[in-house]
Amino acid sequence: MAEPAAHHPGEYRTGSDPRTLRAALGCFATGVTIVTCLDQNDEPVGLTANSFTSVSLDPPLLLVCVDKRAASARALTAAGHFAVNVLQTGQQPASSRFATKDQDRFGSTPWSPGEFGPPVLRESLGVFECATHAVHNGGDHHIVIGQVLRASFDPVLDPLLYFRGRYRRLHFD
């Protein structure tokens, strides 16, 4: 009887192809957010981000990582306020739109100004309106830390997830 083929997990080491590191990082399932603000002309800008986490409850801080090459990076790092819109399963088209170079990201995405100015996407699972607390260098990304001024959420919606390079949904047993 032949033995089954051996399973060889992927491995990244310093100097390896960065795609291997990206594949390894993709093993961590994340939620999907769209980070928004107003630019210097009070026009809405935003991008899809899955590097988002809580930092502190006292004071209430969170962080999001923004690619320095993103078209909205300059506006997001200069803004005094921004919003993190946590997406639900029905917002996958918005996530895809904000992840591309589409210039009219807000045209087909329902939104309204938040209490502190930045665009808040309607029907989001959760929204964190923040004052910019700090911006740090993080290699090819900016680490933007926000102090949460207002948070809202819908307890009945399911999150949009990203895992191994694809959108996913929760499966309950």
Protein Blocks (a to p, Z undefined) as FASTA:
>chain_A
ZZddddddddddehiafklmmmmmmmpccdddddddddfkopacddddfbdcdfbfbdcd
ddddddfkbmklmmmmmpmbdcdddddfklmmmmmmmmmmbfblmlmmccdddfkopacd
ehiabdcddddfbdcdehjaccdddddfbdcddfkbccdddeehiacddddZZ
